[in-house]
Amino acid sequence: MIRLLKWSLSIALFGLALHWLDWAALSRSMRLLTPGLLAAGLLLCLLNYALMALRWTIMINPLVPRPLLEHVAIYLYANLLNTLTPANLGGDAYRVVALKSERGTMAPVIALLQERVFGLLGYLGLYLLCLGWVACFAGLPSGVSGMFTTVALGAGLAFCGVPLLPVILRVLRPRLGVVENRFPRLALFLDAGLRMDLRVAAKALLLSLCATSVWITALWVVARNMGMPLSWPQLGVIGVLVELIRVVPTTVQGIGVREGATAFFAAALGATYEQGFLLGTLCYLLNSVAMLLTGGLGALLRTGCCTAKTPEP
């Protein structure tokens, strides 16, 4: 029932946007698109997934040692499952089961949570850099400056607060004895989750920033092709905000919300609603194609890894 409601909301939002937009302006923007630059956008989306697969491998291998190719195969195949399930739950569940060891599922669950944290830090860090550039060199529109600033304050607090979380918990540890006694597995989980090698953390954060930058570059390539008067940092602000908004599970994969939000923020920064809507639609379509392609590659690699493990009779 919830799935049906989400699909209904996605279709309704997408349909309303198409009803309100100027079709002549949409047609003019579409005529500017070239296959070569769309192919470049797709390649950037593929590179984005390659960087995220590398980040996952770096984070999971200290917890669950496996060959590099096997970790990559599991990650990419999980992306294929994510296209079929809400909020990436299918892919996450697959990774937990595929990487279950004799110690149980704690290690992959910890790696998944760490991946989410570093993915969020990558978004927030790039948002702060891009918003700073826009504020200094382009100026913030009065209509959305309050929203942009509020998000920046939250991003700054999160970006600084997450690295301090282990220190805060160690200080509070003596006062949490009752909780640890009642929930020993929770205490063990927190200990394992917060105990992370600094070199691994630095690599994970760097790859998160790189992956987010590649995604913004894909937006920039398509936007330039349509003649949108937006700079790379402005598109960085838009791209991160849309990604944060579509995390809220109100529609299927954010369909309807992501296109409408891209149109709104693009118009606020100097483009047209039609250009923003088309940008969001095309880039997330390219991203979906990249997800299917990498998922298919992951399925092939996974089959090869399983075949290699099967002993000959």
Beta strands, then each sheet from edge to edge (+ up, - down):
end
